[in-house]
Amino acid sequence: MTIIDAHSHLWLKQNTVVDGNPIYSLSDNPSRSMFFGEERQMLPPFMIDGKNTAEVFLSNMDYAQVQAAVVVQEVIDGNQNDYLSEVQQRYPDRFFCMAMLDVENLQFAEGAECVGDFSVAELIPANLKGLAMPGHRVRRSLLELMPLFKHLEQRGMILSMCLGEDEHQIGEMREVIHECPNLKVAIGHFGMVTTPAFKSQVLLAREGRNVMVESGGITWLYNSEFYPYPSAVRSIKDAAEWVGMDRLMWGSDYPRTITAITYRMSYDFICKSKELTEADKASFLGDNARKFYGFRNLPELPYIKNMSE
């Protein structure tokens, strides 16, 4: 079975400020971070240098037999464009890396795709393949960013969009999809599945032929239920009824989610479920993402027995 992770994160150093709140790895325990004034276990405790690198992720991917991963970005980790550009160059068949922009401060010239003295193309590293937008943290109207979305559409790039629960933002995203019918859009965090926004976000996949929904963070959102996440499986089935299984993709939200579970556990609850057909599992876990992101030359990853077996 092809397995592709449609939502993951990498960073060399977490050190940024969000809404006036410093977010940074703790010097005495770099697997933990100061997060909005609270100490959090940001990384698994064995990642003791505070670095969330491609090489460590590849080791986890090989162990869990995950052939490839989409790397998105979040403002809480700081801008990782330079590092992800290097990762994309080193591992072109394993990663699909996305850029991030400071969309709060983008100012477009009248009728142009310019931001100050720079074009949008100059702001996004040339070898990155899409743009990740944590829309749930964006305070301005998404419609003000239409020149950016049209630029992505013209370049054939993919937009990874996480939305909040606000219905007006969902309505704005609907308008973006209609205005940019050739723009590939992946709605993240499975439409914030445990919130009232879930169905409205999933139904965005009906608004355009190039819109998908990925499940990054679904184990976080159902963390109180914990493995094997029966409600998460039921939510996947609900979403498939609304928009079709061919519009849904698995994502892990690595590495934050594996502070509670192993990387393999973030998808094998799907494999072991008796509520989904084998065809549904194959589509959800990899086939849909392979087609949507255009992965080729995927490696064969045989199962390696554990010492405990």
LUMVEXVO-234339 format. One record per residue (C-alpha): residue number from 1; x, y, z. Coordinates in nm, 3 decimals. Example, Ala and Ser with C-alpha at 12.3 -4.5 7.8 and 13.67 -1.06 7.14 Angstrom:
<rs>
R | 1 | 1.230 | -0.450 | 0.780
R | 2 | 1.367 | -0.106 | 0.714
</rs>
This chain:
<rs>
R | 1 | 0.000 | 0.000 | 0.000
R | 2 | 0.127 | 0.347 | -0.088
R | 3 | 0.141 | 0.566 | 0.223
R | 4 | 0.200 | 0.942 | 0.190
R | 5 | 0.181 | 1.194 | 0.473
R | 6 | -0.002 | 1.505 | 0.351
R | 7 | 0.069 | 1.723 | 0.658
R | 8 | 0.398 | 1.738 | 0.846
R | 9 | 0.643 | 1.995 | 0.981
R | 10 | 1.021 | 2.043 | 0.988
R | 11 | 1.236 | 2.312 | 1.146
R | 12 | 1.597 | 2.374 | 1.237
R | 13 | 1.520 | 2.613 | 1.522
R | 14 | 1.194 | 2.716 | 1.678
R | 15 | 1.232 | 3.078 | 1.782
R | 16 | 0.965 | 3.329 | 1.688
R | 17 | 0.702 | 3.571 | 1.821
R | 18 | 0.328 | 3.534 | 1.759
R | 19 | 0.088 | 3.808 | 1.872
R | 20 | 0.355 | 3.940 | 2.105
R | 21 | 0.418 | 3.596 | 2.260
R | 22 | 0.771 | 3.451 | 2.230
R | 23 | 0.778 | 3.085 | 2.121
R | 24 | 1.114 | 2.914 | 2.159
R | 25 | 1.286 | 2.588 | 2.252
R | 26 | 1.396 | 2.576 | 2.615
R | 27 | 1.773 | 2.575 | 2.658
R | 28 | 1.773 | 2.325 | 2.945
R | 29 | 1.534 | 2.084 | 2.768
R | 30 | 1.517 | 2.162 | 2.393
R | 31 | 1.245 | 1.904 | 2.328
R | 32 | 1.017 | 2.141 | 2.520
R | 33 | 0.913 | 2.490 | 2.417
R | 34 | 0.771 | 2.801 | 2.575
R | 35 | 0.437 | 2.827 | 2.397
R | 36 | 0.209 | 3.128 | 2.466
R | 37 | 0.342 | 3.153 | 2.819
R | 38 | 0.319 | 2.780 | 2.895
R | 39 | 0.587 | 2.511 | 2.886
R | 40 | 0.489 | 2.241 | 2.634
R | 41 | 0.639 | 1.914 | 2.515
R | 42 | 0.683 | 2.029 | 2.155
R | 43 | 0.899 | 1.738 | 2.036
R | 44 | 0.933 | 1.373 | 2.141
R | 45 | 1.171 | 1.363 | 2.440
R | 46 | 1.443 | 1.177 | 2.249
R | 47 | 1.488 | 1.476 | 2.013
R | 48 | 1.716 | 1.651 | 2.258
R | 49 | 1.877 | 1.921 | 2.039
R | 50 | 1.555 | 2.110 | 1.959
R | 51 | 1.602 | 2.038 | 1.589
R | 52 | 1.320 | 1.877 | 1.392
R | 53 | 1.524 | 1.769 | 1.092
R | 54 | 1.450 | 1.592 | 0.766
R | 55 | 1.695 | 1.315 | 0.853
R | 56 | 1.518 | 1.225 | 1.178
R | 57 | 1.184 | 1.239 | 0.999
R | 58 | 1.313 | 1.013 | 0.721
R | 59 | 1.418 | 0.759 | 0.982
R | 60 | 1.065 | 0.765 | 1.122
R | 61 | 0.918 | 0.746 | 0.771
R | 62 | 1.133 | 0.448 | 0.674
R | 63 | 1.045 | 0.268 | 0.996
R | 64 | 0.671 | 0.332 | 0.947
R | 65 | 0.689 | 0.257 | 0.571
R | 66 | 0.575 | 0.606 | 0.472
R | 67 | 0.714 | 0.671 | 0.125
R | 68 | 0.680 | 1.049 | 0.109
R | 69 | 0.558 | 1.351 | 0.302
R | 70 | 0.422 | 1.698 | 0.237
R | 71 | 0.593 | 1.955 | 0.461
R | 72 | 0.380 | 2.256 | 0.550
R | 73 | 0.461 | 2.545 | 0.782
R | 74 | 0.305 | 2.711 | 1.085
R | 75 | 0.377 | 3.058 | 1.222
R | 76 | 0.445 | 2.910 | 1.568
R | 77 | 0.762 | 2.748 | 1.431
R | 78 | 0.898 | 3.056 | 1.256
R | 79 | 0.970 | 3.086 | 0.885
R | 80 | 1.160 | 2.780 | 0.759
R | 81 | 1.175 | 2.867 | 0.387
R | 82 | 1.555 | 2.853 | 0.362
R | 83 | 1.580 | 2.519 | 0.540
R | 84 | 1.293 | 2.362 | 0.346
R | 85 | 1.450 | 2.479 | 0.020
R | 86 | 1.759 | 2.278 | 0.115
R | 87 | 1.547 | 1.977 | 0.215
R | 88 | 1.362 | 1.985 | -0.117
R | 89 | 1.689 | 1.990 | -0.306
R | 90 | 1.841 | 1.703 | -0.106
R | 91 | 1.538 | 1.475 | -0.101
R | 92 | 1.321 | 1.559 | -0.405
R | 93 | 1.146 | 1.221 | -0.418
R | 94 | 1.060 | 1.202 | -0.048
R | 95 | 0.938 | 1.553 | 0.033
R | 96 | 0.700 | 1.811 | -0.113
R | 97 | 0.797 | 2.128 | 0.075
R | 98 | 0.586 | 2.441 | 0.100
R | 99 | 0.680 | 2.802 | 0.161
R | 100 | 0.527 | 3.040 | 0.412
R | 101 | 0.480 | 3.418 | 0.381
R | 102 | 0.399 | 3.692 | 0.629
R | 103 | 0.052 | 3.736 | 0.479
R | 104 | -0.056 | 3.981 | 0.749
R | 105 | 0.183 | 4.241 | 0.606
R | 106 | 0.158 | 4.167 | 0.233
R | 107 | 0.060 | 4.480 | 0.042
R | 108 | -0.020 | 4.443 | -0.327
R | 109 | 0.020 | 4.720 | -0.581
R | 110 | -0.294 | 4.808 | -0.774
R | 111 | -0.354 | 4.533 | -1.029
R | 112 | -0.011 | 4.381 | -0.972
R | 113 | 0.139 | 4.090 | -0.785
R | 114 | 0.399 | 4.299 | -0.609
R | 115 | 0.482 | 4.339 | -0.243
R | 116 | 0.683 | 4.656 | -0.194
R | 117 | 0.991 | 4.620 | -0.413
R | 118 | 0.949 | 4.244 | -0.450
R | 119 | 0.729 | 4.024 | -0.664
R | 120 | 0.555 | 3.726 | -0.507
R | 121 | 0.784 | 3.499 | -0.709
R | 122 | 1.089 | 3.659 | -0.546
R | 123 | 0.945 | 3.602 | -0.198
R | 124 | 0.897 | 3.225 | -0.249
R | 125 | 1.210 | 3.010 | -0.297
R | 126 | 1.209 | 2.878 | -0.652
R | 127 | 1.220 | 2.508 | -0.567
R | 128 | 0.940 | 2.510 | -0.309
R | 129 | 0.622 | 2.369 | -0.455
R | 130 | 0.340 | 2.541 | -0.273
R | 131 | 0.236 | 2.783 | -0.005
R | 132 | 0.125 | 2.686 | 0.345
R | 133 | -0.111 | 2.933 | 0.506
R | 134 | -0.222 | 2.894 | 0.869
R | 135 | -0.543 | 3.078 | 0.788
R | 136 | -0.679 | 3.027 | 1.138
R | 137 | -0.411 | 3.274 | 1.252
R | 138 | -0.480 | 3.530 | 0.975
R | 139 | -0.675 | 3.834 | 1.093
R | 140 | -0.722 | 4.008 | 0.758
R | 141 | -0.975 | 3.904 | 0.494
R | 142 | -0.861 | 3.623 | 0.267
R | 143 | -1.013 | 3.817 | -0.023
R | 144 | -0.743 | 4.084 | 0.020
R | 145 | -0.494 | 3.811 | -0.074
R | 146 | -0.658 | 3.725 | -0.405
R | 147 | -0.355 | 3.844 | -0.611
R | 148 | -0.144 | 3.595 | -0.416
R | 149 | -0.386 | 3.310 | -0.482
R | 150 | -0.400 | 3.397 | -0.852
R | 151 | -0.020 | 3.397 | -0.865
R | 152 | -0.011 | 3.048 | -0.712
R | 153 | -0.270 | 2.933 | -0.965
R | 154 | -0.067 | 3.069 | -1.257
R | 155 | 0.250 | 2.901 | -1.134
R | 156 | 0.077 | 2.568 | -1.079
R | 157 | 0.156 | 2.572 | -0.708
R | 158 | -0.052 | 2.410 | -0.433
R | 159 | -0.212 | 2.602 | -0.147
R | 160 | -0.226 | 2.430 | 0.192
R | 161 | -0.490 | 2.615 | 0.393
R | 162 | -0.587 | 2.563 | 0.757
R | 163 | -0.903 | 2.753 | 0.851
R | 164 | -1.058 | 2.861 | 1.178
R | 165 | -1.413 | 2.803 | 1.289
R | 166 | -1.539 | 3.138 | 1.165
R | 167 | -1.803 | 3.085 | 0.896
R | 168 | -1.712 | 3.410 | 0.720
R | 169 | -1.360 | 3.278 | 0.659
R | 170 | -1.509 | 2.961 | 0.513
R | 171 | -1.724 | 3.179 | 0.287
R | 172 | -1.417 | 3.375 | 0.178
R | 173 | -1.236 | 3.052 | 0.097
R | 174 | -1.533 | 2.946 | -0.114
R | 175 | -1.496 | 3.267 | -0.315
R | 176 | -1.121 | 3.208 | -0.359
R | 177 | -1.193 | 2.860 | -0.496
R | 178 | -1.445 | 3.002 | -0.744
R | 179 | -1.210 | 3.282 | -0.855
R | 180 | -0.914 | 3.045 | -0.895
R | 181 | -1.066 | 2.725 | -1.038
R | 182 | -0.728 | 2.581 | -1.141
R | 183 | -0.565 | 2.638 | -0.803
R | 184 | -0.503 | 2.316 | -0.613
R | 185 | -0.614 | 2.360 | -0.251
R | 186 | -0.565 | 2.123 | 0.043
R | 187 | -0.783 | 2.206 | 0.343
R | 188 | -0.587 | 2.113 | 0.656
R | 189 | -0.658 | 1.968 | 1.000
R | 190 | -0.946 | 1.769 | 0.851
R | 191 | -1.166 | 2.077 | 0.858
R | 192 | -1.113 | 2.114 | 1.236
R | 193 | -1.307 | 1.791 | 1.275
R | 194 | -1.403 | 1.825 | 1.642
R | 195 | -1.546 | 2.177 | 1.603
R | 196 | -1.871 | 2.316 | 1.456
R | 197 | -1.676 | 2.417 | 1.143
R | 198 | -1.613 | 2.057 | 1.036
R | 199 | -1.886 | 1.998 | 0.779
R | 200 | -1.865 | 2.348 | 0.630
R | 201 | -1.492 | 2.310 | 0.574
R | 202 | -1.518 | 1.961 | 0.426
R | 203 | -1.791 | 2.076 | 0.188
R | 204 | -1.543 | 2.320 | 0.034
R | 205 | -1.424 | 2.015 | -0.162
R | 206 | -1.754 | 2.034 | -0.352
R | 207 | -1.681 | 2.391 | -0.462
R | 208 | -1.400 | 2.306 | -0.704
R | 209 | -1.247 | 2.013 | -0.887
R | 210 | -0.903 | 2.080 | -0.734
R | 211 | -0.994 | 2.093 | -0.365
R | 212 | -0.891 | 1.819 | -0.120
R | 213 | -0.915 | 1.774 | 0.258
R | 214 | -0.622 | 1.632 | 0.458
R | 215 | -0.633 | 1.490 | 0.808
R | 216 | -0.320 | 1.644 | 0.960
R | 217 | -0.377 | 1.671 | 1.335
R | 218 | -0.679 | 1.441 | 1.353
R | 219 | -0.514 | 1.240 | 1.634
R | 220 | -0.448 | 1.568 | 1.819
R | 221 | -0.810 | 1.675 | 1.782
R | 222 | -0.927 | 1.336 | 1.914
R | 223 | -0.648 | 1.311 | 2.171
R | 224 | -0.893 | 1.285 | 2.463
R | 225 | -1.037 | 0.970 | 2.303
R | 226 | -0.692 | 0.833 | 2.215
R | 227 | -0.589 | 0.532 | 2.010
R | 228 | -0.749 | 0.366 | 1.813
R | 229 | -0.963 | 0.679 | 1.763
R | 230 | -1.301 | 0.526 | 1.670
R | 231 | -1.464 | 0.869 | 1.642
R | 232 | -1.192 | 0.979 | 1.400
R | 233 | -1.273 | 0.682 | 1.177
R | 234 | -1.643 | 0.771 | 1.188
R | 235 | -1.559 | 1.130 | 1.094
R | 236 | -1.359 | 1.008 | 0.796
R | 237 | -1.659 | 0.803 | 0.688
R | 238 | -1.887 | 1.107 | 0.730
R | 239 | -1.658 | 1.323 | 0.520
R | 240 | -1.644 | 1.054 | 0.251
R | 241 | -2.023 | 1.052 | 0.236
R | 242 | -2.030 | 1.429 | 0.189
R | 243 | -1.756 | 1.471 | -0.074
R | 244 | -1.626 | 1.124 | -0.169
R | 245 | -1.324 | 0.932 | -0.043
R | 246 | -1.128 | 1.050 | -0.349
R | 247 | -1.117 | 1.402 | -0.194
R | 248 | -0.963 | 1.294 | 0.137
R | 249 | -0.598 | 1.239 | 0.234
R | 250 | -0.416 | 1.122 | 0.546
R | 251 | -0.183 | 1.356 | 0.733
R | 252 | -0.002 | 1.313 | 1.064
R | 253 | 0.093 | 1.665 | 1.184
R | 254 | 0.438 | 1.522 | 1.269
R | 255 | 0.625 | 1.580 | 1.498
R | 256 | 0.390 | 1.732 | 1.756
R | 257 | 0.142 | 1.446 | 1.745
R | 258 | 0.408 | 1.184 | 1.815
R | 259 | 0.469 | 1.323 | 2.161
R | 260 | 0.162 | 1.111 | 2.250
R | 261 | 0.181 | 0.823 | 2.002
R | 262 | 0.433 | 0.669 | 1.763
R | 263 | 0.445 | 0.782 | 1.403
R | 264 | 0.311 | 0.449 | 1.279
R | 265 | 0.016 | 0.475 | 1.519
R | 266 | -0.086 | 0.801 | 1.350
R | 267 | -0.209 | 0.598 | 1.052
R | 268 | -0.235 | 0.230 | 1.149
R | 269 | -0.563 | 0.292 | 1.332
R | 270 | -0.693 | 0.340 | 0.978
R | 271 | -0.534 | 0.018 | 0.858
R | 272 | -0.684 | -0.181 | 1.144
R | 273 | -1.033 | -0.034 | 1.121
R | 274 | -1.310 | -0.269 | 1.009
R | 275 | -1.535 | 0.025 | 0.915
R | 276 | -1.339 | 0.115 | 0.601
R | 277 | -1.291 | -0.096 | 0.290
R | 278 | -0.943 | -0.184 | 0.168
R | 279 | -1.002 | 0.038 | -0.134
R | 280 | -1.096 | 0.329 | 0.093
R | 281 | -0.783 | 0.278 | 0.302
R | 282 | -0.561 | 0.273 | -0.006
R | 283 | -0.717 | 0.594 | -0.140
R | 284 | -0.706 | 0.778 | 0.191
R | 285 | -0.357 | 0.674 | 0.300
R | 286 | -0.168 | 0.739 | -0.019
R | 287 | -0.322 | 0.705 | -0.362
R | 288 | -0.510 | 1.037 | -0.348
R | 289 | -0.204 | 1.229 | -0.225
R | 290 | 0.021 | 1.069 | -0.487
R | 291 | -0.206 | 1.196 | -0.764
R | 292 | -0.275 | 1.537 | -0.607
R | 293 | 0.087 | 1.629 | -0.531
R | 294 | 0.237 | 1.443 | -0.827
R | 295 | 0.475 | 1.217 | -0.636
R | 296 | 0.688 | 0.988 | -0.852
R | 297 | 0.980 | 0.752 | -0.790
R | 298 | 0.850 | 0.646 | -0.452
R | 299 | 1.085 | 0.407 | -0.270
R | 300 | 0.999 | 0.053 | -0.173
R | 301 | 1.011 | 0.023 | 0.206
R | 302 | 0.996 | -0.338 | 0.325
R | 303 | 0.882 | -0.413 | 0.677
R | 304 | 1.174 | -0.458 | 0.916
R | 305 | 1.106 | -0.666 | 1.225
R | 306 | 1.152 | -0.506 | 1.565
R | 307 | 1.392 | -0.657 | 1.819
R | 308 | 1.088 | -0.713 | 2.042
R | 309 | 0.923 | -0.943 | 1.788
</rs>
